[in-house]
Amino acid sequence: MGINELRQQIDSIDNELVELFRRRMDVSREIAQCKKAEGRKVYDGAREREKLAEIAEKSGEDMREYSTILWSLLMDLSKTYQERLSAEENELGRSIVKAIETTPKEFPQFASVACQGVEGAYSQIACEKLFGVPSIMYFKSFDAVFSAIEQGFCRYGVLPIENSTAGSVNQVYDLMMKHNFHIVRSVRIKIDHSLVAKKGTKKSDIREIVSHEQAINQCAGFIKSLGKVKITVCENTAEAAKMVAESDRCDLAALSSHNCEGLYGLECIEESVQDKGSNFTRFICISKNLEIYPGADKTSIMAVTAHKPGALYKLMSRFYAYGINLTKLESRPLPDRNFEFMFYFDLDKTVYSPQLIRLMGELEESCERFEYLGSYSEVV
């Protein structure tokens, strides 16, 4: 038999499969109605395991692996369909729609904002780019910024989340797991680190450099060129400049923003000492309440999937099915579970898309833990 005849057989079989698939999904719809009436969840783990074992046994050894993959996919499609039918009843979907309707049409220009560090920090620069006239309260740690938002000391908080050179700010990602907040906007700031010291200090005098860990990583090549110098990590680049200003040493320098030079009465020994000229840090603006301002085209979520093969793939396949572009995936270890992770996703999709709101409802039902962090736009 030639290839054309064989393809005709495949076409005939596919026609039967399409009809059988439609019949299967019709029954799934009826099952969804029964579950809703009985107050039962869509996912039934025991039933799914029993069904997969039955299919594997019927398929024979040569087809067992392929059959298991196929029926796992069919079951996922069935669950997705059932969840979609009840999406309109989803509380998260309702809260997103409500936030869109009740949030003011313009981002506030006057607001109380929490930042980590001291005056002159890059977080301050980010605040001033986000807000016209921010009233900034400085806190010693990132954890304190999250707490200030939760407890209502400030309406907003601004935190660094990732750098184009040094990567993600892991401490902030870890704190996301323990605090309640929503992202309402983000901003990208070009980072230019300067080497600053007391007036009269020469580059050859420097024996120790202080700065934030991210800044040190971003300037690794420049630091290496200085030869044998001690590196001391501190909480913030502006804090580092303040330490130098308050010290009586002339062999101590800081990596900080150019603003800190005049602010703390220091002298710039060398400008733009970061290894890459295109060096940007992305900051997120957080609030206690869910606020969704006009133009929100990015969404951030966190999720914990089942600890088994294919769980993350199944979650990500839903993004593809809805035509949603995934722009970031970050994993952080769960502190109370060995070798299990919280996954952080940034999605590139307008919040006004019905598909996005539908997906949020589905993920909330299908993940072990799911957190909708917010939908927002980014200031460049």
Salt bridges, closest charged atoms under 4 A:
ASP26 OD1 - ARG29 NH1 3.13
GLU38 OE1 - ARG40 NH1 3.15
ASP44 OD2 - ARG40 NH2 3.96
GLU48 OE1 - LYS79 NZ 3.05
GLU54 OE2 - LYS58 NZ 2.95
ASP76 OD1 - LYS79 NZ 3.21
ASP76 OD2 - LYS314 NZ 3.73
GLU83 OE1 - ARG318 NH1 3.11
GLU89 OE2 - LYS36 NZ 3.92
ASP143 OD2 - LYS178 NZ 3.53
ASP143 OD1 - HIS179 NE2 2.55
GLU150 OE1 - HIS179 ND1 2.88
GLU162 OE2 - ARG282 NH1 3.28
GLU162 OE1 - LYS328 NZ 3.23
ASP174 OD1 - ARG332 NE 2.72
ASP192 OD1 - LYS190 NZ 3.24
GLU208 OE1 - ARG249 NH1 2.81
ASP251 OD1 - ARG249 NE 2.93
GLU261 OE1 - HIS258 ND1 3.30
GLU270 OE1 - LYS203 NZ 2.62
GLU271 OE2 - HIS258 ND1 3.66
GLU291 OE2 - ARG155 NH2 3.37
GLU330 OE1 - LYS328 NZ 3.38
GLU340 OE1 - ARG337 NH2 2.69
ASP346 OD2 - ARG282 NH1 3.10
GLU362 OE1 - ARG318 NH1 3.53
GLU368 OE1 - ARG337 NH2 2.92
GLU371 OE2 - ARG369 NE 3.46
GLU378 OE2 - ARG188 NE 2.46
GLU378 OE1 - ARG282 NE 2.82
